[in-house]
Amino acid sequence: MKKTLLSLGLLVTAITATYAQHVEFEEYDLSNGLHVILHQDKSAPVVATSVMYHVGAKDETPDRTGFAHFFEHLLFEGTQNIGRGQWDKIVSSNGGQSNANTTDDRTYYYEIFPSNNLELAIWMESERMLHPVINQIGVDTQREVVKEEKRMRYENVPYGQLLLAVKNNLFEKHPYRWQTIGSIEHLNAATLDEFIAFHDKFYIPNNAVLVIAGDFDKAQAKKWIEMYFGSIPKGTDVVKTKYEETPITKQRNAVFEDPNIQLPMLLTAYRTPSMKDRDAYVLEMIASVLSGGKSSRLYKKLVDDEKIALEVGSFNFSQEDYSTYFILGIPMSGKTNEEMLASIDEEVKKIQTELISEEDYQKLQNQFENEFINQNSTVENVASSLASYYMLYKDVNLINKVLDIYRSITREEIRDVANKYLNNNQRLVLDYVPAATTAQE
């Protein structure tokens, strides 16, 4: 009986995975260059409407950082037809929710409404694109908002400068070397005309993708999209600057002092290929082998067996141009970063020279299959995935192919990719330590 139940469970899992893998969508372009993706899902009476702009921190200049993230906030200020401070009120009074987020590569805005408010969502996003009010009052207000966010999320929290410390030392030419939130000094120095020029360059229909996912009528949605977005003028095509970093061939060493921490942290970071590269998928699997839960290799060795680390982890921070592979740990009292590094290096060497077992390989496949199913379990997540696959990967149908990519990765590939990128002479070793005054206290 137990065997039968197990077989049935595996069958259900397989059917679910197969069903979840296939996402139907339709895509087309408006005459002004706006790309449109429609995904119909009538399982719940909700609809997600989102716009992703191909602009992020990497599109800024070294003396004017933080603009893309600043506009994430500024474009909620209001439009010619939506009064200042009214955006959130309109959304909430109609049973919806709205938000936005910015990375180094793109900016993403979205609303989730009951299905009967789709026209409202389409109109609001078209207003944001065509009629934003960018004035000194809004700029001054959002400067203060960003200042507070930077204090709360980066400057006054433990390990809040971690990513910046790594990026500063890993990149020399690429704009990935600064924080997405940017510099307050740069935002303070920028003029209103500079903000307007940045907006006019990047927030245009031919640098954006509109995604609608959920319960809606396609024919009606297309009419509203044409009605509200079709007349927005096409902008000048954005030409992206390409930055090529010199390969790292000798270990880099750095120290960063953080006044908000009591315990030091060790970080090793490796510059890895674009998220579009097959090796990036393999590196995600390697991260799972090394630190995917308490049964993973690094956790068992450093935390459970040797008891030299309080925490340890690794992940591949995937981005459009380059990615960064992190391995990090916090030592136990009386232990050092050097001891942790030696133990970490032993585990990395094993994955570089030995094939993972068939059992571990199957666990890995199951884990990534479950993660994929969960990732596409809501229309909100599907909308985000469709936008990202179009904008950053140039292949919307990747949403239906990515699980097959993971399934096709072999044990030999895992070994070979680890051996290709995770070598001592290709990395940054960063001692992230308490500031001297903090340590003395």
N, C-alpha and C positions, 0 to 999 in steps of 0.2 A: 504493500500500500504506500509506504514511504517513497519507494522508487517511482511509483506511478505519479504521486504528487509532485515529486521533483521534476520528472519529465514534463508534466503539464506546466509547471512553473517556467521551465526553460522555453517551452513552446510559446507561452503567453508573452514572455520577454522578447522572444524573437519576432513575434507578430507585431508587438508594440514598437519595437525598434524599426522594423520595416515601414510601419505606418508613419511613425514620427519623422522618418528620414525624408520622406517626399513632401515637399512644400510646393504647392501650385502657385504660380504667380504670372502676371502679365506685365510687360514693360513696354514703354514707348516714349517718344520725345515730343515735346511741344515745339512750335516753330522758333521760340526764343532760346531753345537749348536746354530747357528744364527736363530732366529725366524723371519719368513717373513709373512707379512700381505698385501694382495692386495685388493684394493677397486676400482672397475671400475665405472667411472662416465663420460659419454661422453657429458655432457651438455655444456661443454666449452673446448676449445682446450688447456688445461693446465694440468700439472701433478705435484704433490707434492711428493718429495722423502725425507724421514726423517729417522734418526737413533736415538733411545733413548738408553742411557746406564744407567744401574741400579747403578749409583754412584752419590752421592751428598755430601753435607757438613757433613751429619751424618756418613760418612765413613772415616772421617779424625780423627786424634788424637788431644788431647787438646793442644799440643805444635806445631802442624803443621796444623792450620786451613786455609781455603781458597783454598785448592788444587783443588777441583772439579771445582769451579768457575774459577780458574786460567787456567785450561785446556780448559774451554769453549773458552777462548781467544787464548791460545797457539796452539790449533789444527787448527787455521786458518793461522798459520805462513807459512805453506808450507809442501810439502812432497818430497820424492825422485824424483817424476816426475812432481811436480807442484812447480815452483820456489817461493822463498820467496817473499811475497807481490803480488803474481799473482792470488791468489784464487778469490778475489773479481773482479778482471779484467776479468777473464774467465767467471764468472757468468754473469756480467753485459753485456759483449760483445755478449753473447748468449741470451740476452733478459730475464734473470732470476733475482731472488733475493735470498739471502741466509742469514741465521741468526742462532742464538743459544741462549739457556737460561738454567739456572741452578737453582735448588731448593735444599732443604735439602735432597731430596730423589732421584733425577735423573738429568741427563743432556741430553739436546735435541738439535740436529742439523737438519737443514732442508734446502732444496732448492725448489724453485718453478720456473718451466721452461715452455715455450711452449712445447706442446706434442712431437714435433720432437727432443727434446733434452734429452729425458729420459735416453738414454745410457750414455750421458755425466754426468748426475747427479749420476747415479749408480756407474760409474767409480770414480768420485770424492769422494763419501762417502767411497768406498772401499779403495781408496788411504789414506783417513784420518785414517782408521782403521789399515791398513797394513803397510803403509810407512811414518808415520809422521816423520818430522825432529824435534827432541827435542835436541836443543843445547844451549850453553850459550848465544849466541846472541839473540835467541828467548826469552829465559827466562828473560834476562835483559830488553828487549824491553817491554815485556808484564807486567813485574813488574811496570814499569812506567805507563802503560795504566791502570792497576788496581788501582794504587795509585790515579791517577786522577779521576777515576770513584768513588772511595770511598770518596774523598773530595767533589765531585760534588753531589753525590746522598745521602750521609749519614752524613758526618761531617759538611758540610757548608750549609745545607738546614734546614728550620724549621721542627721540629718533625722527623728529619731523623734518630734519634737513638731510635725511639719509639719501634720498634719490638725487638731490642736488649735488651732494658730496661726490657721489659716484659719477654723475654725468659730467661734472667739471673736470674730472680726471680721466675719463674714458674718451671724451670727444674733444677735438682741437679745432676743427673747421665747421662741423655740422651744428646747426642751431639746437639740436638735441642737448647741447651742453648747458642750456639754461632751463630754469623751472617754467612749467606751463603758466603758473600764476604770475611770473615775471617779476620785475623790479618796481617797487612803489616810487622810487626816485624817477624812473622813466615815465611812469604814468603821471606823476606830478609835473614833470617838465613838458609833457606833450600838450600841444595846442588843440583847440577845437577843430581847426582845419586839418590837422594830422589825423585825428580820429575819423573825420568825414572822408578823407582820402582813402584811409584803410577800408572803411565800409564800402565805398563805391567801387573799390577794386575787387573785393572778394565776395560780397553778399549779393550775388547776381544769379539769375536763373540758370545760366550756362555753367555755373560752378556749384550746382546743387542737385540733390535728388529728393523728390517727394515720394514718401511711401505711405500708403493707406493699407492697413491690415485689420481684418475683423469682419463684423457683420454689417454688410452694406450692399447696395445695389450698384453693380458696376456701371451700367449705362448712365444712371443718375450721377454717380461720382464723376464720371468723365465730363459730363456737362458742366458740373460745378467747377472742376479743375480748369477747364477751358475758360469759363466765365471769369474766374477770379485770378488765375495765374497767366492766362494766355496773352493778356495785354501788357504784361510787365516787359519793359524793353530789355533786349539782350545786351549784356555788357561786353566789354573787351575781353577776349579770351585770356585766361590767366596762364602765364608761362611759369612753370615751377623751376626754381634754381636747383641744380643738382650739386651735392657736396660729396666728395669722395675722401674718406679718411685713409691715412696711411696705415697699413697693417701694423698691429702691435707684435713685435718680435722679441721684446725683452720685458720681463715682469716690471710693472710700475708699482711703487709703494707710496702710500699717502696716509696722512693722519688728519682727522677732522674732530674738533672739540665741540661738544654740545653741552651747554650749561643746564639742560633740562633732564639729564640722565645721571643715574648713580652707577649703572652697570655698563661696562664697555661692550661693544659689539664688533665682531669680525665680519668683514664683507670681502668676498672675492667676486669680481665681475669680469665677464668676457664679452667682447663685442661680437655679435652673431648676425647672421644674415636677415634680410627683410622677412616680414611675416608671410610674404608671398612665396618664399622659397620652401621647397619640400623639407629641407633640413630643419626649418623652424618647427614643423610638426613633430619631427623626431626629437628635437630638443625638449619639447613639452612632455613627451613620453619619458625622456631621461629624467626630467625633474620629478615626475611621479615616482619613478623607480627609487630615486635618491631620497625623496622627502614627502611622498604622498601618504601621509597618515603615520600613526604610531608604529605600524609594522614595517615602515620603510627602512632602507639601509642606514641612512644617516641618523635617524632617530634611535633606532635600536642600538647602534654602535656607540654614539656619543652621549645619548641621554640615559638609556637603559643599562648598557653593559659597562662602558668606561666611566660613566657619570662625570664627564668633564664639561657638559653643556646643559644649561637650563632649557634652551630652545635651539633648534636648528632647522633650516629650511632651504629650499632652492626653487627657482622658477625662471622661466624665460619670458622676459618683458618684451612682448612682440610689438613692433612698430613698422611703419610703412617703408622706411629707408634702411634702417639698421635696427636690430634688436639687441637686448642686453641680457645675458644669462647671469643670474645672481646665485651665490651660495652664501648664506649668512648664519651666524650663531652667536649666542650669548653664553659666556663661560660660567661655570659654577664658581662659587666663592673659593678662592685659593687656586683656581685653574687659570690658565692664560690663553690668549688668542693664538699664541704659537703652538700650544698643545692641540688646540682644536684644529688648526690648519693642517698639522701633520696627520691627524686622524681623518680629516676630510679628504686629504690628498690620497690616502690609502684607498678609500672607497671609490673615488673618481678613477683611480688607476685600475681597480677591479672591473669597473664597467667599460673601461677602454680596452681591456685585454681578454675578458671572459664574456661569453654569451650568457644572458640572463636565462634562468631555467624556463622550461616550457610552461610550468605551472605559474610562475611569475608573469610570463608573457600573456597567458590567458587572463589572469587577473587584471592586467593592464588593459587589455582589449575590452573587458567587461566594464571597467571603470570609465573609459573614454566613451563607450556606448551610452552608459547611464548619464554621463555629463552632457552628452549631445542631446539626449531626449529631454532632459530637464531644461537645457538652454532654450529649446524651442517649444516649451510647454505653454507659453502665453503669447497673445498677439503682440504685446508690448515688446517682448524679446525677439519675436520673429521680425517685426518691423525694424528693429535695430540691426539685426543680422543682415537683412536684405539691403539696407542702406550701406552698411559697412562693406559687404561683399561687392556691391557695385562701385562704391567710391574708392575703396582702398585696394581691392583685389582685382577690379575690372572684370568680374565674373559673378553675376548674380546667382547663377545656378550652382555656384560653389556650396550654397546651403544644402544642396542635395548630393554633393559629392564629397564633402569633407570627411564624413564618417568612413567612406570607402578608402580615403587617403590613409586614415589612421589604421584601418584594417589591413592595408597593404604593406605597412611598415614591418620590416623583418627584424629578428633578433640581431642579425648581422649588421643591419643598418644602425641600430641603436649603438652597438659597439663602435662602428666606424665613425659615426657622427660625433660621438663623445671624443674619440681620438683626433678628430679633425679640428675641434674648436676648444676643448677644455684642457688646454695644456698650460703649464706654469709660465712659459715664456709669452703667452698671449693674454695675460690677465693683469688686472689691477688688484692689489691687496690693500685694503683700506682698514686701518684701525680707527673705529668710530668710538671716541672715548669721552668721559666726563671732562668738562672744562676744568682747568687747573684750580680755579677758585672753588668750584663745586667739589672737586676731589679733596681739597684741604678741609672744607667744612665737614 
